[in-house]
Amino acid sequence: MLADLLVAVLAGPLVASGVAKLAAPTEKLSWPIRRGPLVAPHGPRLIGAAELIGAVLLIVVPGRLAALCGLVAYLALTIVAHALRGQRCACFGLARLASVGHTHVLGNAAGALLAAVALLLGPGSQTASRVVFAAAATALITCVLLVLDHGARTLDAAKEEQIVESMHAVYGVRLYTSESCPSCRALKKLVAGMEPARRDAVAETVLGPHDAPPASMAEMGVPCAQGLDAAGRPVGEPVSGIGSVKGLINSIVVTAHA
């Protein structure tokens, strides 16, 4: 009974992996094989079909022959995982897992070890029990994959959002005011009440009666301002008016600037 359980458990990952490869559009797979007969688009289909055939053999073949099939399959997967270390993982179709590494090699080696144990124990021919165990193993690994995939996609989305935010983050403000402008004087009082790090990130230029803001703000009235990135380059569109300028100053990334 224990040997049948081990053999059936080994079928679970093969079922999940085979179905995932066959169901996924090949053009969306990060397929790591670049040459030979197993390149995309046929490679994923062939390997997926082979995995499903291997899973069926593990369930229906009687006696030690089933364990031997599992041992051969997982030894082959261990060798392939070792050869593809560092490549993008497409083991389970479109699931966003880490690149092929030691975890993949050790996981497949553990499968080969379980198959060797089953071979020594000598499994019987309890096909019905194997089907139940294999289905449970497939469901379990599918749930684990869904959790890992969701976590990876969430992390990727957060990284992309962080990159976008950093591209538009304001680390400083170039402010243009005039001595004769009441709004400018009111804005200066507001800025004076802000925390020192934010005040220090504002570079003010007081325009004289015959001075004008830069060309990008030539049509704007004072106060007007331009946001700057961490390197001091303009970022975003310039703004004018006390409310818009104050909002731009409030958006300065204080901790990064400090």
TORKOL-42610 format. One line per 3 residues: number of its first residue (from 1); their letters; for each residue x, y, z of N, C-alpha, C, O. Coordinates in steps of 0.05 Angstrom, whole numbers, plus 5000, padded with zeros to 4 digits. Example, Ala and Ser with C-alpha at 12.3 -4.5 7.8 and 13.67 -1.06 7.14 Angstrom:
<pts>
1	AS	5264 4886 5156 5246 4910 5156 5264 4934 5156 5285 4934 5169  5257 4955 5142 5273 4979 5143 5258 5001 5157 5268 5023 5161;
</pts>
This chain:
<pts>
1	MLA	5017 4976 5000 5000 5000 5000 5017 5025 5000 5012 5044 4985  5038 5025 5017 5056 5049 5018 5070 5053 4992 5073 5076 4983  5079 5031 4979 5093 5034 4954 5074 5045 4932 5082 5061 4916;
4	DLL	5049 5035 4932 5029 5046 4913 5024 5076 4918 5021 5091 4899  5024 5084 4943 5021 5112 4950 5044 5129 4938 5040 5150 4927  5069 5119 4942 5092 5133 4932 5091 5136 4902 5097 5157 4891;
7	VAV	5085 5114 4888 5083 5115 4859 5062 5135 4850 5066 5150 4831  5039 5134 4863 5017 5152 4855 5025 5181 4860 5018 5199 4844  5038 5187 4882 5046 5214 4888 5065 5225 4867 5064 5248 4859;
10	LAG	5083 5207 4857 5101 5215 4836 5087 5222 4810 5097 5238 4794  5063 5211 4806 5048 5217 4782 5036 5245 4783 5032 5257 4762  5030 5255 4807 5017 5281 4810 5032 5304 4796 5020 5318 4779;
13	PLV	5058 5309 4801 5072 5330 4788 5073 5327 4757 5072 5346 4742  5075 5302 4748 5076 5297 4719 5050 5305 4706 5050 5316 4684  5027 5299 4719 5001 5307 4709 4999 5337 4707 4991 5348 4687;
16	ASG	5005 5351 4729 5003 5380 4730 5021 5393 4710 5013 5412 4696  5046 5383 4708 5065 5394 4689 5057 5389 4660 5059 5407 4643  5048 5365 4654 5040 5358 4627 5016 5374 4617 5016 5384 4595;
19	VAK	4996 5375 4634 4972 5390 4627 4978 5420 4623 4968 5432 4604  4995 5431 4640 5002 5459 4638 5017 5465 4612 5011 5486 4599  5035 5447 4604 5049 5452 4579 5031 5449 4555 5033 5465 4535;
22	LAA	5013 5430 4555 4995 5426 4533 4974 5448 4531 4965 5455 4509  4966 5459 4554 4945 5480 4554 4956 5508 4547 4941 5524 4537  4981 5513 4553 4992 5540 4550 4998 5546 4520 5009 5528 4506;
25	PTE	4992 5570 4511 5000 5578 4484 5031 5578 4482 5044 5591 4499  5042 5564 4463 5071 5561 4462 5086 5587 4459 5108 5591 4468  5073 5607 4445 5086 5632 4441 5089 5648 4466 5105 5667 4468;
28	KLS	5074 5641 4487 5076 5655 4513 5094 5641 4533 5099 5652 4555  5103 5618 4526 5120 5603 4544 5149 5613 4544 5159 5620 4522  5162 5615 4567 5190 5622 4568 5206 5595 4565 5218 5586 4584;
31	WPI	5205 5584 4541 5216 5558 4537 5247 5559 4537 5258 5574 4520  5260 5544 4554 5289 5547 4556 5306 5532 4535 5329 5537 4532  5294 5513 4521 5309 5497 4501 5310 5513 4475 5290 5520 4464;
34	RRG	5335 5517 4466 5339 5535 4443 5347 5520 4417 5347 5531 4395  5355 5494 4420 5363 5479 4396 5355 5450 4399 5349 5440 4421  5355 5437 4376 5348 5409 4376 5318 5404 4370 5304 5423 4364;
37	PLV	5309 5379 4372 5281 5372 4366 5261 5382 4386 5237 5381 4381  5270 5391 4409 5251 5399 4430 5248 5429 4433 5239 5439 4453  5256 5444 4412 5251 5473 4413 5222 5478 4409 5207 5462 4398;
40	APH	5213 5503 4417 5185 5511 4413 5180 5514 4383 5199 5521 4368  5156 5510 4373 5132 5506 4388 5125 5476 4394 5107 5470 4410  5141 5457 4381 5133 5429 4385 5145 5418 4410 5133 5399 4422;
43	GPR	5167 5428 4420 5180 5417 4444 5162 5416 4468 5160 5395 4480  5149 5438 4475 5131 5437 4499 5109 5417 4496 5102 5403 4516  5098 5414 4472 5077 5394 4468 5087 5366 4471 5074 5349 4483;
46	LIG	5110 5360 4460 5122 5333 4461 5128 5326 4490 5122 5304 4499  5141 5344 4504 5148 5338 4532 5123 5336 4550 5122 5319 4567  5104 5354 4545 5079 5352 4560 5065 5326 4556 5055 5313 4575;
49	AAE	5064 5317 4531 5051 5291 4525 5067 5268 4538 5055 5249 4548  5094 5270 4537 5110 5249 4550 5105 5248 4580 5105 5226 4591  5102 5271 4592 5097 5271 4621 5070 5258 4628 5068 5244 4647;
52	LIG	5050 5264 4612 5024 5252 4617 5025 5221 4612 5013 5206 4627  5039 5213 4592 5042 5184 4587 5056 5171 4611 5049 5150 4620  5078 5185 4621 5092 5174 4644 5074 5172 4668 5076 5153 4683;
55	AVL	5057 5192 4672 5038 5192 4695 5019 5168 4693 5013 5155 4713  5009 5163 4668 4990 5141 4664 5004 5115 4670 4992 5097 4682  5029 5112 4661 5044 5087 4666 5048 5082 4696 5046 5060 4706;
58	LIV	5053 5104 4711 5057 5102 4740 5031 5092 4753 5033 5078 4774  5009 5098 4742 4983 5090 4754 4974 5062 4746 4964 5047 4763  4978 5055 4721 4966 5030 4711 4986 5006 4710 4977 4983 4710;
61	VPG	5012 5012 4708 5031 4990 4705 5033 4975 4732 5037 4989 4753  5032 4949 4733 5033 4935 4759 5061 4931 4769 5081 4932 4755  5063 4926 4795 5087 4917 4808 5110 4937 4807 5106 4961 4805;
64	RLA	5135 4925 4808 5159 4942 4809 5164 4957 4783 5179 4977 4783  5151 4949 4761 5155 4963 4736 5146 4992 4737 5158 5009 4725  5124 4997 4752 5114 5024 4756 5135 5041 4770 5140 5064 4762;
67	ALC	5146 5030 4791 5167 5045 4806 5191 5050 4789 5204 5071 4791  5198 5030 4772 5221 5033 4754 5216 5056 4734 5234 5071 4728  5191 5057 4724 5184 5080 4705 5187 5107 4719 5198 5126 4708;
70	GLV	5178 5108 4745 5181 5133 4760 5210 5140 4764 5218 5163 4762  5227 5120 4770 5255 5125 4775 5269 5135 4750 5284 5155 4751  5263 5123 4727 5274 5133 4701 5265 5161 4695 5281 5178 4687;
73	AYL	5239 5166 4699 5228 5193 4693 5241 5214 4710 5248 5235 4699  5243 5210 4736 5253 5231 4753 5283 5234 4752 5294 5255 4756  5298 5212 4745 5326 5215 4740 5331 5232 4715 5348 5249 4715;
76	ALT	5314 5228 4694 5316 5244 4670 5310 5273 4676 5324 5291 4666  5289 5278 4692 5282 5306 4699 5304 5319 4716 5309 5343 4713  5317 5303 4733 5339 5314 4749 5362 5323 4731 5374 5344 4735;
79	IVA	5369 5306 4712 5391 5313 4693 5384 5337 4677 5401 5355 4673  5359 5339 4667 5350 5362 4651 5351 5387 4668 5360 5408 4658  5341 5386 4692 5341 5409 4710 5369 5419 4715 5374 5443 4716;
82	HAL	5388 5400 4719 5416 5408 4724 5428 5421 4699 5443 5441 4701  5421 5411 4675 5431 5423 4650 5420 5450 4644 5433 5467 4631  5395 5456 4654 5382 5481 4648 5383 5501 4671 5368 5521 4671;
85	RGQ	5401 5497 4689 5403 5516 4712 5408 5544 4702 5424 5549 4684  5393 5563 4714 5395 5591 4706 5376 5599 4684 5372 5623 4679  5364 5580 4670 5344 5586 4649 5317 5592 4661 5311 5583 4684;
88	RCA	5300 5606 4646 5273 5612 4656 5257 5586 4658 5257 5570 4639  5244 5582 4680 5229 5558 4685 5203 5558 4670 5187 5576 4672  5198 5537 4654 5172 5533 4641 5162 5505 4648 5146 5493 4633;
91	CFG	5170 5496 4671 5162 5468 4680 5132 5465 4681 5121 5445 4673  5118 5486 4691 5089 5485 4695 5076 5506 4678 5059 5522 4688  5083 5507 4652 5069 5525 4634 5074 5554 4639 5097 5563 4641;
94	LAR	5052 5569 4642 5054 5598 4646 5059 5607 4675 5060 5631 4680  5060 5588 4693 5064 5595 4721 5091 5609 4724 5112 5600 4714  5090 5633 4737 5115 5649 4740 5131 5639 4764 5128 5648 4787;
97	LAS	5147 5619 4759 5164 5608 4780 5193 5619 4776 5199 5632 4756  5210 5614 4796 5237 5623 4794 5252 5608 4771 5242 5588 4761  5275 5619 4764 5291 5606 4744 5299 5578 4754 5300 5573 4778;
100	VGH	5306 5560 4735 5314 5533 4743 5339 5535 4760 5359 5547 4752  5338 5522 4783 5361 5524 4802 5363 5499 4818 5353 5477 4811  5376 5502 4842 5380 5478 4859 5354 5466 4869 5353 5442 4873;
103	THV	5333 5483 4873 5308 5472 4882 5296 5453 4862 5285 5432 4870  5298 5459 4837 5287 5442 4816 5303 5415 4816 5292 5394 4814  5329 5418 4817 5346 5394 4816 5341 5376 4840 5337 5352 4837;
106	LGN	5340 5388 4864 5336 5372 4888 5307 5361 4889 5304 5338 4898  5287 5376 4879 5260 5365 4879 5257 5341 4861 5245 5321 4869  5270 5342 4837 5269 5318 4820 5285 5295 4831 5277 5272 4828;
109	AAG	5308 5301 4844 5324 5280 4856 5308 5267 4879 5310 5243 4883  5293 5283 4894 5276 5272 4915 5255 5253 4903 5249 5232 4914  5244 5260 4880 5225 5243 4866 5238 5216 4858 5226 5195 4860;
112	ALL	5263 5218 4848 5277 5193 4841 5282 5176 4865 5281 5152 4864  5288 5189 4888 5293 5174 4913 5267 5160 4922 5268 5137 4930  5244 5174 4920 5219 5161 4927 5213 5137 4909 5203 5117 4918;
115	AAV	5219 5141 4883 5215 5118 4864 5233 5095 4871 5225 5072 4869  5257 5100 4880 5276 5079 4888 5265 5064 4912 5267 5040 4914  5254 5079 4931 5242 5067 4955 5219 5049 4947 5216 5027 4957;
118	ALL	5202 5059 4930 5179 5044 4920 5188 5019 4906 5175 4998 4908  5210 5021 4891 5221 4998 4877 5230 4976 4896 5226 4952 4891  5242 4985 4918 5251 4966 4938 5227 4953 4953 5228 4929 4959;
121	LGP	5207 4969 4958 5183 4958 4972 5167 4940 4954 5153 4921 4964  5168 4944 4928 5152 4927 4910 5123 4933 4910 5108 4919 4923  5113 4955 4896 5084 4962 4896 5067 4940 4884 5077 4925 4867;
124	GSQ	5043 4939 4892 5024 4920 4881 5010 4930 4856 5022 4944 4840  4985 4922 4853 4970 4930 4829 4944 4943 4836 4924 4939 4823  4944 4960 4857 4920 4973 4866 4915 4998 4849 4920 5021 4859;
127	TAS	4906 4994 4825 4902 5017 4807 4883 5037 4817 4888 5061 4815  4861 5028 4829 4841 5047 4840 4853 5065 4861 4848 5089 4862  4869 5053 4879 4882 5069 4900 4901 5089 4888 4903 5112 4897;
130	RVV	4916 5080 4868 4935 5098 4855 4921 5122 4842 4931 5144 4844  4898 5117 4830 4883 5138 4817 4875 5159 4838 4878 5183 4834  4865 5150 4861 4857 5168 4882 4881 5184 4892 4879 5209 4895;
133	FAA	4903 5170 4898 4927 5184 4909 4938 5203 4888 4946 5225 4895  4939 5195 4863 4950 5212 4842 4932 5238 4838 4943 5260 4835  4906 5234 4840 4888 5257 4838 4892 5276 4861 4893 5301 4857;
136	AAT	4896 5265 4885 4901 5283 4908 4927 5297 4905 4929 5321 4912  4948 5283 4896 4974 5296 4892 4973 5317 4871 4985 5338 4874  4958 5312 4850 4955 5332 4828 4941 5357 4839 4950 5379 4833;
139	ALI	4920 5353 4854 4905 5376 4865 4923 5392 4884 4922 5416 4884  4938 5378 4900 4955 5392 4920 4977 5409 4906 4980 5432 4912  4990 5397 4886 5012 5412 4873 5000 5434 4856 5013 5455 4853;
142	TCV	4976 5431 4846 4963 5452 4830 4957 5476 4849 4961 5499 4841  4947 5470 4873 4942 5492 4892 4967 5506 4899 4968 5531 4901  4989 5491 4904 5015 5503 4911 5024 5521 4888 5034 5543 4893;
145	LLV	5022 5511 4864 5030 5527 4840 5014 5552 4838 5025 5573 4831  4988 5550 4842 4971 5574 4840 4979 5595 4861 4980 5619 4855  4986 5586 4885 4994 5605 4906 5021 5617 4898 5024 5642 4901;
148	LDH	5040 5601 4890 5066 5612 4882 5064 5630 4858 5078 5651 4857  5048 5623 4839 5044 5640 4815 5032 5666 4822 5040 5687 4812  5011 5666 4840 4998 5691 4848 5018 5709 4863 5019 5733 4859;
151	GAR	5034 5696 4880 5054 5712 4894 5075 5724 4876 5083 5747 4879  5084 5709 4856 5104 5719 4837 5092 5741 4820 5106 5761 4815  5067 5738 4811 5055 5759 4794 5050 5784 4811 5054 5806 4801;
154	TLD	5042 5781 4836 5039 5804 4853 5065 5819 4857 5066 5844 4857  5086 5804 4861 5113 5816 4865 5122 5830 4840 5133 5852 4841  5117 5817 4817 5125 5830 4791 5109 5856 4787 5120 5876 4778;
157	AAK	5083 5855 4793 5067 5879 4790 5077 5901 4808 5077 5925 4800  5084 5894 4833 5094 5914 4851 5120 5926 4842 5125 5950 4844  5138 5910 4830 5163 5919 4820 5158 5938 4796 5171 5959 4794;
160	EEQ	5140 5930 4778 5134 5947 4755 5122 5974 4764 5129 5995 4754  5104 5973 4784 5093 5998 4795 5114 6015 4808 5113 6040 4805  5133 6002 4822 5154 6018 4835 5172 6031 4814 5181 6054 4818;
163	IVE	5177 6017 4792 5194 6028 4771 5180 6052 4758 5192 6073 4753  5153 6049 4753 5138 6071 4741 5138 6095 4760 5141 6118 4751  5133 6089 4786 5133 6111 4805 5160 6125 4807 5161 6150 4809;
166	SMH	5182 6109 4806 5208 6122 4808 5214 6139 4784 5229 6158 4785  5203 6131 4760 5207 6147 4736 5193 6174 4738 5202 6193 4726  5171 6176 4754 5157 6201 4756 5159 6213 4784 5145 6233 4790;
169	AVY	5176 6202 4801 5178 6213 4828 5192 6240 4828 5210 6245 4812  5183 6257 4845 5194 6285 4847 5212 6286 4871 5203 6281 4894  5237 6292 4866 5257 6294 4888 5265 6323 4893 5279 6329 4913;
172	GVR	5256 6341 4876 5262 6369 4880 5243 6386 4863 5230 6376 4845  5242 6412 4869 5225 6430 4854 5240 6456 4848 5253 6467 4865  5239 6464 4823 5251 6490 4815 5228 6510 4813 5210 6508 4796;
175	LYT	5228 6529 4832 5206 6547 4836 5213 6575 4825 5235 6585 4830  5194 6587 4811 5198 6615 4801 5176 6633 4813 5152 6627 4812  5185 6654 4826 5167 6673 4839 5175 6702 4831 5194 6706 4817;
178	SES	5159 6720 4841 5164 6749 4836 5158 6764 4862 5140 6757 4877  5174 6784 4867 5170 6800 4892 5143 6815 4892 5132 6820 4913  5133 6821 4868 5109 6837 4867 5084 6819 4866 5062 6830 4862;
181	CPS	5087 6793 4869 5064 6774 4866 5053 6767 4894 5068 6754 4909  5028 6774 4900 5016 6766 4926 5014 6736 4930 5019 6726 4952  5008 6721 4909 5007 6692 4911 5034 6680 4917 5036 6660 4932;
184	CRA	5055 6692 4906 5082 6683 4912 5089 6686 4942 5100 6669 4954  5081 6709 4953 5086 6714 4981 5071 6695 4999 5081 6685 5019  5046 6689 4991 5030 6670 5007 5042 6642 5005 5042 6627 5024;
187	LKK	5051 6635 4981 5064 6609 4977 5089 6606 4994 5094 6585 5006  5105 6627 4995 5130 6626 5011 5123 6621 5040 5138 6607 5054  5102 6633 5050 5094 6628 5078 5086 6599 5082 5093 6587 5103;
190	LVA	5072 6588 5063 5065 6559 5065 5089 6541 5064 5091 6522 5080  5108 6547 5047 5133 6531 5045 5149 6534 5070 5162 6515 5079  5149 6558 5081 5165 6562 5106 5155 6545 5129 5170 6539 5147;
193	GME	5129 6538 5128 5119 6521 5150 5122 6491 5145 5114 6475 5162  5135 6483 5123 5139 6455 5117 5164 6445 5131 5180 6461 5141  5168 6418 5132 5191 6407 5144 5216 6415 5129 5215 6420 5105;
196	PAR	5239 6417 5143 5264 6426 5131 5272 6411 5106 5281 6423 5087  5269 6384 5106 5278 6369 5083 5262 6377 5058 5274 6377 5036  5237 6383 5061 5221 6391 5038 5228 6419 5029 5230 6424 5005;
199	RDA	5232 6437 5049 5240 6464 5042 5267 6464 5027 5271 6479 5007  5286 6447 5036 5312 6446 5023 5311 6435 4995 5329 6440 4979  5290 6421 4988 5287 6409 4961 5276 6429 4941 5274 6423 4918;
202	VAE	5268 6453 4951 5257 6474 4934 5279 6494 4927 5290 6507 4945  5284 6497 4902 5304 6517 4892 5288 6541 4880 5276 6538 4859  5288 6563 4894 5272 6586 4885 5288 6605 4869 5311 6611 4876;
205	TVL	5276 6615 4848 5287 6636 4832 5268 6660 4831 5245 6657 4822  5277 6682 4842 5260 6706 4842 5264 6722 4816 5286 6731 4811  5243 6725 4801 5245 6739 4775 5241 6769 4779 5225 6778 4794;
208	GPH	5258 6784 4764 5255 6813 4765 5233 6822 4747 5220 6806 4733  5228 6848 4746 5207 6859 4729 5209 6852 4700 5189 6849 4686  5233 6849 4690 5237 6843 4661 5246 6814 4656 5252 6807 4634;
211	DAP	5245 6798 4677 5253 6770 4674 5228 6753 4667 5206 6761 4673  5234 6730 4656 5212 6712 4649 5220 6683 4656 5244 6677 4657  5202 6666 4662 5208 6638 4668 5220 6625 4643 5219 6636 4622;
214	PAS	5231 6601 4646 5241 6586 4623 5219 6582 4601 5196 6586 4606  5228 6574 4578 5210 6572 4555 5187 6553 4561 5165 6558 4551  5192 6531 4576 5170 6512 4581 5148 6524 4598 5126 6514 4599;
217	MAE	5154 6547 4612 5134 6560 4629 5130 6589 4621 5120 6605 4636  5137 6595 4596 5136 6623 4587 5108 6634 4587 5104 6658 4592  5088 6617 4582 5060 6626 4581 5047 6625 4609 5023 6631 4611;
220	MGV	5061 6616 4629 5050 6614 4655 5055 6638 4672 5075 6653 4669  5037 6643 4691 5042 6664 4710 5055 6653 4735 5055 6629 4740  5067 6671 4750 5080 6662 4775 5059 6661 4797 5040 6676 4797;
223	PCA	5063 6644 4817 5086 6625 4819 5082 6601 4800 5060 6592 4796  5105 6592 4789 5104 6568 4773 5128 6551 4780 5147 6561 4792  5127 6526 4774 5148 6508 4783 5150 6483 4765 5132 6476 4750;
226	QGL	5174 6472 4766 5180 6447 4751 5190 6426 4770 5209 6431 4785  5179 6402 4769 5189 6380 4786 5215 6369 4775 5220 6370 4750  5232 6359 4792 5258 6348 4784 5261 6320 4795 5251 6313 4816;
229	DAA	5275 6303 4779 5280 6276 4789 5305 6276 4806 5315 6297 4813  5314 6252 4814 5336 6250 4833 5362 6261 4821 5380 6269 4835  5364 6261 4794 5388 6272 4781 5385 6301 4774 5403 6313 4762;
232	GRP	5363 6314 4782 5359 6342 4777 5348 6348 4749 5349 6371 4740  5338 6327 4736 5326 6331 4709 5296 6336 4712 5284 6326 4730  5285 6352 4694 5256 6357 4695 5240 6332 4692 5246 6314 4676;
235	VGE	5219 6329 4709 5202 6306 4708 5173 6316 4710 5166 6333 4726  5155 6305 4692 5128 6314 4692 5125 6341 4679 5144 6352 4668  5100 6351 4680 5094 6377 4667 5097 6400 4688 5091 6396 4711;
238	PVS	5106 6423 4679 5108 6446 4698 5080 6455 4706 5060 6450 4691  5077 6467 4729 5052 6476 4739 5054 6505 4748 5076 6516 4752  5031 6518 4750 5030 6546 4760 5006 6550 4778 4987 6534 4777;
241	GIG	5007 6571 4793 4985 6576 4812 4992 6565 4839 5006 6545 4841  4984 6579 4860 4992 6572 4887 4984 6543 4895 4999 6529 4908  4959 6535 4887 4950 6508 4894 4966 6486 4881 4974 6467 4893;
244	SVK	4970 6489 4855 4984 6469 4839 5014 6467 4848 5025 6445 4850  5026 6490 4852 5054 6490 4860 5057 6478 4888 5076 6462 4893  5039 6484 4907 5040 6473 4933 5037 6442 4932 5050 6428 4946;
247	GLI	5018 6433 4915 5015 6404 4911 5040 6391 4900 5047 6369 4909  5053 6404 4882 5078 6393 4871 5100 6391 4893 5114 6371 4895  5102 6412 4909 5121 6412 4931 5114 6390 4951 5132 6377 4962;
250	NSI	5089 6386 4957 5080 6365 4975 5087 6337 4965 5088 6318 4981  5090 6334 4939 5095 6308 4927 5125 6301 4927 5132 6279 4918  5142 6318 4937 5171 6313 4938 5176 6288 4955 5165 6285 4977;
253	VVT	5192 6270 4946 5200 6246 4961 5221 6255 4981 5245 6257 4975  5211 6261 5005 5228 6273 5026 5250 6254 5035 5274 6262 5036  5243 6229 5041 5263 6211 5053 5285 6205 5033 5308 6204 5040;
256	AHA	5277 6200 5007 5297 6195 4987 5315 6219 4983 5339 6216 4980  5303 6243 4983 5318 6267 4979 5338 6271 5002 5361 6278 4998  5328 6266 5027 5345 6270 5050 5367 6250 5050 5384 6250 5068;
</pts>
